[in-house]
């Protein structure tokens, strides 16, 4: 398994994103982007706590499925809840994660960290963000007649101590040789959308060239913290 990571501060005073790319078993790899919520206190601490809690729980699991991942996220919620009680501080983080065992990628997300899967140069899977825009689109009969884009940045799920508001979405996919997986915080996908990423993927001659182009754009254009993991499949 080959991976590359970017985490850029953008125009913020601090970088509240945290990244993990780690082997957690003989044939298993864990990748996470945690995005500390800027509207809360200590978003960087929240992101670190979420990653530490998930890594500890999943590293000690003998199987990986949706129930195990759900339990891992509940543990992270408990850790943040205890911290908030002790420090009288609000903590929150969104996240996107991928757990790869052999050719199976188990993806999960809470909030608006986006997961993308490309195979043979085409977008095969895009995670659906937990934001107010998507919730309104699903429930509002005026679909298409009202501009809901202004609600893109209002997340409706996050890890912030309340298990009811942190239910993860989950998707399994087959990860073959030559496939590419991306985990992107909103600071990235607000600049480079999935279609643009597909265009760049097919335009650049190598993964290194693709990564360099993405990195240059993020450094030049990012106003928010911008973090990304690129994972490439090998036999």
Secondary structure as UniProt FT lines:
FT   STRAND          2..8
FT   TURN            10..11
FT   STRAND          17..23
FT   STRAND          28..36
FT   TURN            38..39
FT   TURN            41..42
FT   HELIX           43..59
FT   HELIX           66..87
FT   STRAND          93..101
FT   TURN            102..103
FT   STRAND          104..110
FT   STRAND          114..119
FT   TURN            120..121
FT   STRAND          122..126
FT   HELIX           132..139
FT   TURN            141..145
FT   HELIX           149..151
FT   TURN            152..153
FT   HELIX           163..165
FT   STRAND          169..174
FT   TURN            177..178
FT   STRAND          180..184
FT   HELIX           186..189
FT   TURN            190..191
FT   HELIX           194..203
FT   HELIX           207..221
FT   STRAND          226..232
//
